């Protein structure tokens, strides 16, 4: 039986899958954004009938890259619910 966390993950995945790479990367919106020490995120979306989509983001946040940030958060939160003893505590995942 799927939980609300599973539904949130499916919605976040679907959002990333359906969006063009340029929309996810938000280059124009992030022009002038400076990150001194961050986390890089590289997302590759593969589908049978479509070309591969590569998306890169540096330290995604709710403001800079909302869809990628949401995907990371939802996936890690669901994992933490399923595996509470795992080492993926937010202290070790740079707040994600």
Buried (B, 14 or more C-beta within 10 A) or exposed (E): EEEEBBEBBEEBBEBBEEBEBEEBBBEEEBEEEEEEEEBEBEBEBEEEEEEEBEBBBBBBBEEBBBBBBBBBBBBBBBBBEEEEEEEEEEEEBEEB
